[in-house]
């Protein structure tokens, strides 16, 4: 591994067709890609360090594909700790994809045409993970381009693909995904609701688009895209893009893309097989790669508003329940527009995914992905929709430059969500949300007490898997920071600031310093009233953060305090409670109580049987930590029927970290072994990380 990254580029003139490099690194294995390697004695006493002079072949070399270790080290100016993207290279502006879905092998055979900001000569660094690269071509001439692929996979970044260009403004990559793609979950027919047809969907956030197509997989590289999806005829597709057409496959679909000879696999013959259909999509607004999304299966939909359809597997019961749950979506859109400005994405459709979906929701533009656990029967699931809707301004329009500034996405969106909820559902419900978030923030700070770096808004994520450090901190501490600013300058002034912020930075990716500079320029003297550095770079919870104040919030937290004294709420005290009230109540109980108290609470209110998973999982977590094993059967059932990480983390974590004995850890390992294949690859990795630390 390169330790000293002092790399000098020497060239006789700017138009030279070759480049000479001097690289200092630890070892110098010969590889035939190099036309010349000359070793010099190291000036240091450490004989393992050498200076190597490498003369690289011109970009048009006929040697089309090689794999060399030194090339994986030529990154010069990284802009993202989770990406190989080099800031000295032009960014991609448009991606054109052709995707052939082969369900029997859980693979996609594909081409990706990447258009660059400017013509480029020299290396172009791209991110990949679990992709087979068949060939890379100059799309203007369909002649091969030289490229290298790092021989081993970085545990976070994947494999570096380096393409050598000679004044090229675009590249055509022919590749296939693999069944181990971290973004894709392939569901066999038995894993679907109707158990007839297969299903596949993506989850590209935060760093998984690279396992679907080669790209500069950083939020700093915003792209437009178009896509042609070749599917079995009985299936249909949705994307985070505008649907353009559905038609029989024809050879002209691939015109200008490839011929069979260049492909490395016979894509043209596959493309026109009988029983296939092609769906075409286009995204005309630049989005970060993590917002690339599709789902393919037997889909149905219901209309719920002038801009909104609800999609799911074609099961009437699911579709009807989702339509009822999200009937108020259009009103939320209108209220959000009054707060934040025009909705820029035309459609706001929703897709309810199978239970394995690892998140509550994903804000893919034009097509929000949702877990079925948000369908609660009382319209309270619409609050997750409010969060994903708010992302249409904060996150999708304005995006964090990289994951070290994730709070710019989620803190702003949590604030915006609660403003929408306040208007649509009332101040008491908004206060409940703030209270639930406040308890969650305190829990996360306790969780990270051994690594307080993760409690900063702006944090160092070099060498850190963003999936492993995912938490409520950027959501809730970010919300508290913005709420603090609102309290300081007043809501009317903050609303004006927010609209100006969105208008100034829309369709851009920014970092924390950019936001702070804009804040100080537009809110005179704010740095004297609020310690901005403490809020953004300090650990823990700042002293000027605070809980919400409302009569309902105070009542619920008081009843939770009474439970510590042995008193369970009377039925008349909770008669009007819905899921959120119970969720807040459970979050304010002690982490552990006597097993008899757990049994008594459930005997009266049947929380273990709640259809609201926030309530059910909150209660089951209390049961696990209190060593009340009467509910382990329900824990097993829950872990086998949902894949949302918000529920998997506390249940598996409670079993392996709590005060139980080895029996609980054995149970956790057995349940994971039995349920693993039903979880999305991202969720699998998160649970494996919990086990690696605690089992």
C-alpha positions as CSV (number, residue, x, y, z in Angstrom):
1,X,0.0,0.0,0.0
2,X,1.2,3.5,-0.9
3,X,2.3,5.3,2.3
4,X,3.9,8.4,0.9
5,X,1.6,9.8,-1.8
6,X,4.1,12.4,-3.2
7,X,3.7,11.6,-6.9
8,X,5.3,13.8,-9.4
9,X,3.9,14.0,-13.0
10,X,6.6,14.9,-15.6
11,X,5.7,15.5,-19.2
12,X,7.7,17.2,-22.0
13,X,4.6,18.9,-23.4
14,X,0.9,19.0,-22.7
15,X,0.0,17.1,-25.9
16,X,2.4,14.2,-25.3
17,X,0.9,10.8,-25.8
18,X,2.8,9.3,-22.9
19,X,3.4,10.3,-19.3
20,X,6.4,9.6,-17.1
21,X,5.7,9.2,-13.4
22,X,8.0,8.8,-10.4
23,X,6.1,7.0,-7.6
24,X,7.4,6.2,-4.1
25,X,5.8,3.0,-2.8
26,X,6.7,-0.1,-0.8
27,X,7.1,-2.8,-3.5
28,X,7.7,-2.9,-7.2
29,X,6.2,-6.1,-8.8
30,X,6.8,-6.2,-12.5
31,X,3.8,-6.2,-14.7
32,X,3.7,-6.5,-18.5
33,X,1.6,-3.3,-18.7
34,X,4.7,-1.3,-18.0
35,X,6.9,-0.7,-20.9
36,X,9.8,0.1,-18.6
37,X,10.5,-0.1,-14.9
38,X,13.8,1.3,-13.5
39,X,14.7,0.8,-9.9
40,X,16.9,3.2,-8.0
41,X,18.4,2.8,-4.5
42,X,16.3,4.4,-1.9
43,X,17.8,7.5,-0.2
44,X,16.4,6.2,3.1
45,X,17.9,3.4,5.1
46,X,14.6,1.4,4.8
47,X,15.5,-1.0,2.0
48,X,11.9,-1.9,1.5
49,X,11.2,1.6,0.1
50,X,12.2,2.2,-3.5
51,X,11.8,4.9,-6.1
52,X,10.3,3.6,-9.3
53,X,10.2,5.2,-12.6
54,X,7.3,4.0,-14.8
55,X,6.8,4.8,-18.4
56,X,3.1,4.2,-19.2
57,X,2.0,3.1,-22.6
58,X,-0.1,5.7,-24.5
59,X,-3.9,5.6,-24.0
60,X,-4.5,4.0,-27.4
61,X,-2.3,1.0,-26.5
62,X,-3.7,-2.2,-28.0
63,X,-3.3,-3.8,-24.6
64,X,-6.9,-3.5,-23.7
65,X,-7.1,-5.0,-20.2
66,X,-4.6,-5.5,-17.5
67,X,-4.7,-5.7,-13.8
68,X,-1.9,-4.0,-11.9
69,X,-1.5,-3.1,-8.2
70,X,0.3,0.2,-8.7
71,X,-2.6,1.7,-10.8
72,X,-4.9,1.3,-7.8
73,X,-2.7,3.8,-6.0
74,X,-2.7,6.6,-8.5
75,X,-5.5,8.5,-6.8
76,X,-4.3,12.1,-6.7
77,X,-7.0,14.2,-5.2
78,X,-9.9,12.4,-3.5
79,X,-13.0,14.3,-2.8
80,X,-14.9,11.6,-0.9
81,X,-13.6,9.1,1.7
82,X,-15.9,6.5,0.3
83,X,-15.0,6.9,-3.4
84,X,-12.1,6.6,-5.8
85,X,-13.4,9.7,-7.6
86,X,-10.5,12.1,-8.4
87,X,-11.1,15.8,-8.4
88,X,-8.5,16.4,-11.1
89,X,-10.7,14.3,-13.5
90,X,-13.8,15.6,-15.2
91,X,-17.1,14.6,-13.6
92,X,-19.7,12.5,-15.3
93,X,-22.8,14.6,-16.4
94,X,-25.0,11.9,-18.1
95,X,-25.3,8.1,-18.0
96,X,-27.1,6.1,-20.6
97,X,-27.9,2.5,-19.5
98,X,-29.1,-0.6,-21.2
99,X,-30.0,-3.3,-18.6
100,X,-30.9,-6.9,-19.4
101,X,-32.4,-8.7,-16.4
102,X,-31.6,-12.4,-16.1
103,X,-33.5,-13.6,-13.1
104,X,-32.3,-17.2,-13.1
105,X,-28.7,-16.1,-12.4
106,X,-29.6,-12.9,-10.4
107,X,-27.5,-10.9,-12.8
108,X,-27.9,-7.9,-15.1
109,X,-26.0,-7.8,-18.4
110,X,-25.5,-4.1,-19.3
111,X,-23.9,-1.2,-21.0
112,X,-23.2,2.2,-19.5
113,X,-22.4,5.2,-21.7
114,X,-20.8,7.9,-19.5
115,X,-20.6,11.5,-20.8
116,X,-18.0,13.7,-19.2
117,X,-18.0,17.4,-18.5
118,X,-15.0,18.0,-20.8
119,X,-12.8,15.9,-23.1
120,X,-10.1,14.2,-21.1
121,X,-6.7,12.7,-21.7
122,X,-5.2,10.4,-19.1
123,X,-6.7,8.2,-16.4
124,X,-10.3,8.4,-15.4
125,X,-11.1,6.8,-12.0
126,X,-14.4,5.0,-11.5
127,X,-16.0,3.1,-8.6
128,X,-17.1,-0.5,-9.0
129,X,-18.2,-3.3,-6.7
130,X,-18.8,-6.9,-7.7
131,X,-19.0,-6.1,-11.4
132,X,-17.5,-8.0,-14.3
133,X,-16.0,-5.6,-16.9
134,X,-16.2,-7.2,-20.3
135,X,-14.9,-4.3,-22.4
136,X,-14.6,-0.5,-22.6
137,X,-14.9,1.3,-25.9
138,X,-14.7,4.7,-27.4
139,X,-18.4,5.2,-28.3
140,X,-17.5,7.3,-31.3
141,X,-15.5,4.6,-33.0
142,X,-16.3,1.5,-31.0
143,X,-12.5,0.9,-30.6
144,X,-11.3,-0.5,-27.3
145,X,-9.9,1.7,-24.6
146,X,-7.2,0.6,-22.2
147,X,-8.3,0.0,-18.7
148,X,-7.2,-1.5,-15.4
149,X,-9.1,-3.0,-12.5
150,X,-7.6,-3.2,-9.1
151,X,-6.9,-6.8,-8.3
152,X,-8.5,-6.8,-4.8
153,X,-11.7,-5.2,-3.5
154,X,-11.4,-2.5,-0.9
155,X,-13.9,-3.4,1.9
156,X,-15.7,0.0,1.6
157,X,-14.8,1.4,-1.8
158,X,-14.9,-1.7,-3.9
159,X,-12.6,-1.9,-6.9
160,X,-11.0,1.0,-8.7
161,X,-11.6,0.9,-12.4
162,X,-9.2,3.2,-14.3
163,X,-9.9,4.0,-18.0
164,X,-7.2,5.6,-20.1
165,X,-8.5,8.3,-22.3
166,X,-7.1,10.3,-25.3
167,X,-9.2,13.4,-25.6
168,X,-12.4,11.4,-25.0
169,X,-15.5,13.1,-23.8
170,X,-17.4,9.8,-23.2
171,X,-16.8,6.1,-22.5
172,X,-18.9,3.0,-23.2
173,X,-18.5,0.2,-20.6
174,X,-19.8,-3.3,-21.2
175,X,-20.3,-5.2,-18.0
176,X,-22.4,-7.6,-15.8
177,X,-23.5,-7.4,-12.2
178,X,-23.1,-10.3,-9.9
179,X,-25.5,-12.0,-7.4
180,X,-23.5,-10.4,-4.6
181,X,-24.2,-6.8,-5.7
182,X,-24.6,-4.9,-2.5
183,X,-27.4,-2.6,-4.0
184,X,-29.6,-5.4,-5.4
185,X,-32.0,-7.8,-3.7
186,X,-33.3,-10.5,-5.9
187,X,-36.4,-12.2,-4.5
188,X,-37.4,-15.6,-5.7
189,X,-41.2,-16.2,-6.3
190,X,-41.6,-17.9,-2.9
191,X,-40.3,-14.7,-1.3
192,X,-43.0,-12.5,-2.9
193,X,-46.6,-11.9,-1.9
194,X,-48.2,-13.9,-4.8
195,X,-45.4,-16.4,-5.0
196,X,-45.6,-16.5,-8.8
197,X,-43.0,-14.1,-10.2
198,X,-39.6,-13.0,-9.1
199,X,-38.8,-9.4,-7.9
200,X,-35.7,-7.2,-7.8
201,X,-35.1,-3.8,-6.4
202,X,-32.2,-1.4,-5.6
203,X,-31.0,0.4,-2.5
204,X,-28.0,2.5,-3.7
205,X,-27.6,4.8,-0.7
206,X,-25.0,5.5,0.6
207,X,-22.3,3.9,-1.6
208,X,-23.9,1.1,-3.5
209,X,-24.7,2.5,-7.0
210,X,-21.2,1.3,-8.0
211,X,-22.5,-2.3,-7.7
212,X,-25.1,-1.6,-10.4
213,X,-23.0,0.4,-12.9
214,X,-19.5,1.8,-12.9
215,X,-19.6,5.4,-11.9
216,X,-18.1,8.2,-9.8
217,X,-20.1,7.1,-6.8
218,X,-20.1,10.3,-4.8
219,X,-22.8,12.8,-4.1
220,X,-20.4,15.4,-5.5
221,X,-20.9,13.9,-9.0
222,X,-24.5,14.7,-10.0
223,X,-25.8,13.1,-13.2
224,X,-28.8,12.9,-15.5
225,X,-29.6,9.5,-16.8
226,X,-31.6,7.5,-19.3
227,X,-32.3,3.7,-19.1
228,X,-33.7,0.9,-21.2
229,X,-34.7,-2.1,-19.1
230,X,-35.2,-5.5,-20.8
231,X,-37.6,-7.6,-18.7
232,X,-39.7,-10.7,-18.8
233,X,-42.9,-9.6,-20.5
234,X,-45.1,-10.5,-17.5
235,X,-43.2,-8.0,-15.3
236,X,-43.1,-4.2,-15.2
237,X,-40.6,-1.6,-13.9
238,X,-40.5,1.7,-12.0
239,X,-37.5,4.0,-11.6
240,X,-36.4,7.2,-10.1
241,X,-37.1,8.7,-13.5
242,X,-39.8,9.6,-15.9
243,X,-41.4,6.6,-17.7
244,X,-41.2,7.1,-21.5
245,X,-42.3,3.9,-23.2
246,X,-43.0,0.2,-23.0
247,X,-42.4,-1.7,-26.3
248,X,-41.2,-5.0,-27.8
249,X,-37.4,-5.3,-27.9
250,X,-35.9,-4.5,-31.3
251,X,-32.3,-4.5,-32.4
252,X,-32.3,-0.8,-32.9
253,X,-32.6,-0.4,-29.1
254,X,-28.8,-1.0,-29.1
255,X,-27.9,1.0,-32.1
256,X,-24.8,3.2,-31.4
257,X,-24.1,1.1,-28.3
258,X,-22.4,-2.0,-29.5
259,X,-22.3,-4.9,-31.8
260,X,-22.0,-8.5,-30.8
261,X,-18.3,-8.6,-31.6
262,X,-17.5,-5.8,-29.2
263,X,-19.7,-6.9,-26.4
264,X,-17.8,-9.7,-24.8
265,X,-21.2,-11.4,-24.5
266,X,-24.0,-11.7,-27.0
267,X,-26.3,-8.9,-25.7
268,X,-28.0,-8.3,-29.0
269,X,-29.3,-11.9,-29.2
270,X,-30.4,-11.8,-25.6
271,X,-32.1,-8.5,-26.1
272,X,-34.5,-9.7,-28.8
273,X,-35.5,-13.0,-27.2
274,X,-39.2,-14.0,-27.2
275,X,-41.2,-13.2,-24.1
276,X,-39.3,-10.0,-23.3
277,X,-40.4,-6.3,-23.0
278,X,-38.4,-3.1,-22.9
279,X,-39.3,-0.2,-20.5
280,X,-37.6,3.2,-21.1
281,X,-37.0,5.9,-18.6
282,X,-35.3,9.3,-18.4
283,X,-34.1,11.5,-15.5
284,X,-33.5,15.0,-16.9
285,X,-32.4,16.6,-13.6
286,X,-29.0,16.0,-12.2
287,X,-29.1,13.7,-9.1
288,X,-26.4,12.1,-7.0
289,X,-25.7,8.4,-7.9
290,X,-27.2,7.1,-4.7
291,X,-30.7,8.3,-5.9
292,X,-30.5,5.9,-8.9
293,X,-33.2,3.4,-8.3
294,X,-35.4,0.7,-10.0
295,X,-37.8,-2.1,-9.0
296,X,-38.9,-4.9,-11.3
297,X,-41.7,-7.3,-10.6
298,X,-45.4,-7.9,-10.9
299,X,-46.5,-4.4,-10.0
300,X,-49.9,-2.7,-9.6
301,X,-50.9,0.8,-8.6
302,X,-53.7,3.0,-7.2
303,X,-54.2,6.7,-8.0
304,X,-54.2,8.8,-4.8
305,X,-53.7,12.3,-6.1
306,X,-53.0,14.4,-9.2
307,X,-49.3,13.8,-8.8
308,X,-49.2,10.6,-6.9
309,X,-49.7,6.9,-7.5
310,X,-49.1,4.2,-4.9
311,X,-47.4,1.1,-6.4
312,X,-46.7,-2.3,-4.8
313,X,-46.8,-5.9,-5.7
314,X,-50.1,-6.5,-7.5
315,X,-52.0,-7.6,-4.4
316,X,-55.3,-5.8,-3.9
317,X,-55.2,-5.9,-0.1
318,X,-51.7,-4.2,0.0
319,X,-52.6,-1.6,-2.7
320,X,-55.9,-0.7,-1.1
321,X,-54.3,-0.4,2.4
322,X,-51.5,1.8,1.0
323,X,-54.0,4.0,-0.9
324,X,-55.9,4.6,2.3
325,X,-52.7,5.3,4.4
326,X,-51.4,7.8,1.9
327,X,-54.6,9.5,0.8
328,X,-53.4,12.8,2.2
329,X,-50.2,13.0,0.1
330,X,-51.4,15.8,-2.2
331,X,-52.2,18.1,0.8
332,X,-48.7,17.5,2.1
333,X,-47.2,18.4,-1.2
334,X,-49.1,21.7,-1.3
335,X,-48.2,22.6,2.2
336,X,-44.5,21.7,1.5
337,X,-44.6,24.0,-1.6
338,X,-45.9,26.9,0.5
339,X,-43.0,26.4,2.9
340,X,-40.1,25.6,0.6
341,X,-41.0,26.6,-2.9
342,X,-42.1,24.8,-6.0
343,X,-41.9,21.0,-6.2
344,X,-39.3,20.5,-8.9
345,X,-39.8,16.8,-9.7
346,X,-43.2,16.7,-11.4
347,X,-44.4,13.3,-10.0
348,X,-44.3,12.1,-6.4
349,X,-45.1,8.4,-6.7
350,X,-44.7,5.9,-3.9
351,X,-43.6,2.2,-4.1
352,X,-44.4,-0.1,-1.2
353,X,-41.7,-2.7,-1.4
354,X,-41.6,-6.3,0.1
355,X,-40.9,-6.5,3.8
356,X,-37.1,-7.1,3.2
357,X,-36.6,-3.4,2.3
358,X,-33.9,-2.3,4.8
359,X,-35.1,1.3,5.4
360,X,-38.3,3.1,6.4
361,X,-38.2,5.0,3.2
362,X,-35.8,6.1,0.5
363,X,-36.3,9.5,-1.2
364,X,-35.7,8.4,-4.8
365,X,-37.0,11.3,-6.9
366,X,-40.3,10.7,-8.6
367,X,-40.5,7.3,-7.0
368,X,-40.2,7.1,-3.2
369,X,-39.5,3.6,-1.9
370,X,-41.2,2.6,1.3
371,X,-41.3,-0.3,3.8
372,X,-44.7,-2.0,4.2
373,X,-44.3,-1.5,7.9
374,X,-45.4,2.1,7.4
375,X,-48.9,0.9,6.6
376,X,-50.4,1.1,10.1
377,X,-54.1,1.6,9.3
378,X,-54.4,5.0,11.0
379,X,-52.7,7.2,8.4
380,X,-49.8,7.8,10.8
381,X,-47.5,6.1,8.3
382,X,-47.9,9.3,6.2
383,X,-45.3,10.9,8.4
384,X,-42.5,8.8,6.8
385,X,-43.9,10.0,3.5
386,X,-43.6,13.6,4.8
387,X,-39.9,12.9,5.5
388,X,-39.3,11.6,2.1
389,X,-41.3,14.4,0.5
390,X,-39.2,16.9,2.4
391,X,-36.1,15.4,0.8
392,X,-37.4,16.6,-2.5
393,X,-35.9,20.0,-1.4
394,X,-33.3,19.1,1.2
395,X,-31.2,16.1,0.0
396,X,-32.4,15.8,-3.6
397,X,-32.2,19.4,-4.7
398,X,-29.4,20.3,-2.3
399,X,-27.1,17.4,-1.5
400,X,-24.3,16.8,1.0
401,X,-21.0,16.7,-0.8
402,X,-20.1,13.5,0.8
403,X,-21.3,11.4,3.8
404,X,-19.2,13.3,6.3
405,X,-21.8,16.1,5.9
406,X,-24.8,13.8,6.0
407,X,-26.6,16.1,8.4
408,X,-27.1,18.6,5.6
409,X,-29.4,16.0,4.0
410,X,-31.1,14.5,7.1
411,X,-31.0,17.3,9.6
412,X,-32.7,19.7,7.2
413,X,-35.1,17.1,6.1
414,X,-36.1,16.2,9.6
415,X,-36.7,19.9,10.3
416,X,-38.8,20.2,7.1
417,X,-40.7,17.0,7.8
418,X,-41.8,18.4,11.2
419,X,-42.9,21.7,9.7
420,X,-45.1,19.8,7.2
421,X,-46.5,17.6,10.0
422,X,-47.2,20.6,12.2
423,X,-49.4,22.1,9.4
424,X,-51.1,18.9,8.3
425,X,-51.5,17.1,11.6
426,X,-51.1,19.7,14.3
427,X,-48.5,21.0,16.8
428,X,-49.1,18.2,19.3
429,X,-48.1,15.5,16.8
430,X,-45.1,17.6,15.7
431,X,-44.1,17.9,19.3
432,X,-44.4,14.1,19.7
433,X,-42.1,13.6,16.8
434,X,-39.6,16.0,18.3
435,X,-39.8,14.2,21.6
436,X,-39.3,10.8,20.1
437,X,-36.3,12.2,18.2
438,X,-34.9,13.7,21.4
439,X,-35.0,10.4,23.2
440,X,-33.5,8.7,20.1
441,X,-30.6,11.2,20.0
442,X,-29.8,10.6,23.7
443,X,-29.8,6.8,23.0
444,X,-27.4,7.3,20.1
445,X,-25.0,9.4,22.1
446,X,-25.0,6.6,24.7
447,X,-24.4,4.0,22.0
448,X,-21.4,5.9,20.6
449,X,-19.9,6.7,24.0
450,X,-16.7,4.8,23.0
451,X,-16.4,6.7,19.7
452,X,-17.8,10.2,20.1
453,X,-16.5,11.2,16.7
454,X,-19.8,9.7,15.4
455,X,-21.8,12.2,17.5
456,X,-20.4,15.2,15.5
457,X,-22.5,16.7,12.7
458,X,-19.3,17.1,10.6
459,X,-17.2,14.1,11.2
460,X,-14.2,12.2,9.9
461,X,-15.3,9.0,8.0
462,X,-11.9,8.0,6.5
463,X,-11.8,4.2,6.6
464,X,-15.4,4.0,8.1
465,X,-18.2,2.1,6.4
466,X,-21.1,4.6,6.3
467,X,-23.6,1.7,6.8
468,X,-21.9,0.7,10.0
469,X,-22.0,4.2,11.5
470,X,-25.6,5.0,10.4
471,X,-27.5,6.5,13.3
472,X,-30.1,9.1,14.2
473,X,-27.4,11.7,15.1
474,X,-27.4,13.5,11.8
475,X,-31.2,13.5,11.8
476,X,-31.8,14.7,15.3
477,X,-28.8,16.7,16.2
478,X,-29.1,18.3,12.8
479,X,-32.7,19.1,13.5
480,X,-31.8,20.5,16.9
481,X,-29.2,22.8,15.3
482,X,-31.7,24.2,12.8
483,X,-34.4,24.5,15.5
484,X,-31.9,26.4,17.6
485,X,-31.3,28.9,14.8
486,X,-35.1,29.3,14.2
487,X,-35.5,30.1,17.9
488,X,-32.7,32.6,17.8
489,X,-33.9,34.6,14.7
490,X,-37.6,33.8,14.7
491,X,-39.6,31.6,12.4
492,X,-40.5,34.2,9.8
493,X,-36.8,35.1,9.3
494,X,-35.7,31.5,9.3
495,X,-38.4,30.7,6.7
496,X,-37.0,33.4,4.4
497,X,-33.5,32.1,5.0
498,X,-34.5,28.5,4.2
499,X,-36.2,29.5,0.9
500,X,-33.1,31.6,-0.1
501,X,-30.8,28.7,0.8
502,X,-32.8,26.3,-1.4
503,X,-32.9,28.7,-4.3
504,X,-29.2,29.4,-4.1
505,X,-27.9,25.8,-3.9
506,X,-30.5,23.7,-5.7
507,X,-29.0,21.0,-7.9
508,X,-25.7,21.4,-6.2
509,X,-23.7,19.4,-3.7
510,X,-22.3,21.3,-0.7
511,X,-20.4,20.8,2.5
512,X,-20.8,22.1,6.1
513,X,-18.5,25.1,5.6
514,X,-20.4,26.2,2.6
515,X,-23.6,26.2,4.6
516,X,-22.0,28.0,7.6
517,X,-20.6,30.7,5.3
518,X,-24.0,31.2,3.7
519,X,-25.6,31.3,7.2
520,X,-23.2,34.0,8.5
521,X,-23.6,36.0,5.3
522,X,-27.4,36.0,5.5
523,X,-28.0,36.1,9.3
524,X,-25.8,38.9,10.6
525,X,-24.1,38.2,13.9
526,X,-25.4,34.6,14.2
527,X,-21.9,33.4,15.2
528,X,-22.1,35.6,18.2
529,X,-25.4,34.2,19.4
530,X,-24.8,30.5,18.6
531,X,-21.5,28.6,18.9
532,X,-21.6,27.3,15.3
533,X,-18.3,25.3,15.7
534,X,-19.6,23.6,18.9
535,X,-22.7,22.5,17.1
536,X,-21.1,21.2,13.9
537,X,-17.7,19.9,15.2
538,X,-18.4,19.3,18.9
539,X,-19.3,15.9,20.3
540,X,-22.4,15.0,22.2
541,X,-25.4,17.2,22.6
542,X,-24.8,21.0,23.0
543,X,-26.2,22.6,26.2
544,X,-28.5,24.9,24.2
545,X,-30.4,21.9,22.6
546,X,-33.7,21.2,24.3
547,X,-36.8,19.0,24.5
548,X,-40.1,20.0,23.0
549,X,-42.8,21.6,25.2
550,X,-46.4,20.6,24.8
551,X,-49.2,19.4,27.2
552,X,-49.4,16.0,25.4
553,X,-45.6,15.5,25.6
554,X,-45.5,16.3,29.3
555,X,-48.4,14.0,30.0
556,X,-46.8,11.0,28.3
557,X,-43.3,11.5,29.8
558,X,-44.9,11.9,33.3
559,X,-46.8,8.6,32.8
560,X,-43.5,7.0,31.8
561,X,-41.9,8.3,35.0
562,X,-44.8,6.8,37.0
563,X,-44.0,3.4,35.5
564,X,-40.6,3.6,37.3
565,X,-42.7,3.7,40.5
566,X,-44.7,0.7,39.5
567,X,-47.8,2.4,38.1
568,X,-49.2,1.3,34.7
569,X,-51.3,4.0,32.9
570,X,-55.1,3.6,33.3
571,X,-57.1,2.8,30.2
572,X,-58.8,6.2,30.3
573,X,-55.4,7.9,30.3
574,X,-54.4,6.3,27.1
575,X,-57.7,5.8,25.3
576,X,-56.9,8.2,22.5
577,X,-53.3,7.1,22.1
578,X,-52.1,5.9,18.7
579,X,-48.7,4.5,17.7
580,X,-46.7,7.6,18.3
581,X,-47.9,8.2,21.8
582,X,-47.0,4.6,22.7
583,X,-43.7,4.9,21.0
584,X,-42.8,8.0,23.0
585,X,-44.0,6.3,26.2
586,X,-41.8,3.3,25.6
587,X,-38.8,5.4,24.8
588,X,-39.1,7.1,28.1
589,X,-39.3,4.0,30.2
590,X,-36.1,2.7,31.9
591,X,-34.0,0.5,29.7
592,X,-34.6,-2.5,31.9
593,X,-37.5,-3.3,34.3
594,X,-38.7,-6.3,36.2
595,X,-40.0,-9.1,34.0
596,X,-43.3,-9.0,36.0
597,X,-43.7,-5.3,34.9
598,X,-43.2,-6.2,31.3
599,X,-45.8,-8.9,31.6
600,X,-48.3,-6.7,33.4
601,X,-47.9,-3.9,30.8
602,X,-48.6,-6.3,27.9
603,X,-51.4,-8.0,29.7
604,X,-53.3,-4.7,29.8
605,X,-52.4,-3.2,26.4
606,X,-51.2,-6.1,24.2
607,X,-48.2,-4.1,22.9
608,X,-46.5,-7.2,21.7
609,X,-49.4,-7.7,19.2
610,X,-49.4,-4.1,17.9
611,X,-49.6,-3.7,14.1
612,X,-47.4,-0.6,14.5
613,X,-43.8,-2.0,14.4
614,X,-42.5,1.1,16.2
615,X,-44.6,0.1,19.2
616,X,-44.1,-3.7,18.8
617,X,-40.3,-3.5,18.4
618,X,-40.0,-0.9,21.2
619,X,-41.8,-3.3,23.5
620,X,-39.9,-6.4,22.4
621,X,-36.6,-4.5,23.0
622,X,-37.7,-3.7,26.5
623,X,-38.6,-7.4,27.0
624,X,-35.2,-8.6,25.8
625,X,-33.2,-6.2,27.9
626,X,-35.4,-7.1,30.9
627,X,-34.7,-10.8,30.3
628,X,-38.4,-11.5,30.0
629,X,-38.1,-14.6,27.7
630,X,-41.9,-15.0,27.4
631,X,-41.7,-12.8,24.3
632,X,-38.7,-14.5,22.5
633,X,-41.2,-16.3,20.2
634,X,-42.5,-13.0,19.1
635,X,-39.0,-11.7,18.7
636,X,-38.2,-14.6,16.4
637,X,-41.4,-14.1,14.4
638,X,-40.6,-10.4,14.0
639,X,-37.0,-10.9,12.9
640,X,-38.2,-13.4,10.2
641,X,-41.0,-11.2,8.8
642,X,-39.3,-7.8,8.4
643,X,-35.9,-6.6,7.1
644,X,-36.0,-2.9,8.2
645,X,-32.7,-2.2,9.9
646,X,-34.4,0.1,12.4
647,X,-36.0,-3.0,13.9
648,X,-33.2,-5.5,13.3
649,X,-30.5,-3.5,15.1
650,X,-32.2,-3.2,18.5
651,X,-33.5,-6.8,18.5
652,X,-30.3,-8.5,17.4
653,X,-28.3,-6.0,19.4
654,X,-30.4,-6.6,22.5
655,X,-29.9,-10.3,22.3
656,X,-26.1,-10.1,21.9
657,X,-25.3,-7.0,23.9
658,X,-27.8,-7.2,26.7
659,X,-27.5,-8.7,30.1
660,X,-28.5,-12.2,28.9
661,X,-26.3,-15.2,28.9
662,X,-24.8,-17.2,26.0
663,X,-28.2,-18.7,25.3
664,X,-29.4,-15.3,23.9
665,X,-26.3,-15.1,21.6
666,X,-26.9,-18.6,20.3
667,X,-30.5,-17.7,19.7
668,X,-29.5,-14.6,17.8
669,X,-27.0,-16.5,15.6
670,X,-29.6,-19.2,14.8
671,X,-32.3,-16.6,13.9
672,X,-29.9,-14.7,11.6
673,X,-28.8,-17.9,9.9
674,X,-32.4,-18.8,9.2
675,X,-33.6,-15.3,8.2
676,X,-30.4,-14.0,6.5
677,X,-31.5,-14.7,2.9
678,X,-34.6,-12.7,3.4
679,X,-32.6,-9.6,4.3
680,X,-31.2,-7.0,1.8
681,X,-27.4,-7.3,1.5
682,X,-27.0,-4.0,3.3
683,X,-28.9,-5.3,6.3
684,X,-26.9,-8.6,6.2
685,X,-23.7,-6.6,6.5
686,X,-25.0,-4.5,9.4
687,X,-26.0,-7.5,11.4
688,X,-22.8,-9.3,10.7
689,X,-20.9,-6.2,12.0
690,X,-22.9,-6.4,15.2
691,X,-22.0,-10.0,15.6
692,X,-18.4,-9.4,14.8
693,X,-18.2,-6.9,17.6
694,X,-20.3,-8.7,20.3
695,X,-20.4,-12.4,19.6
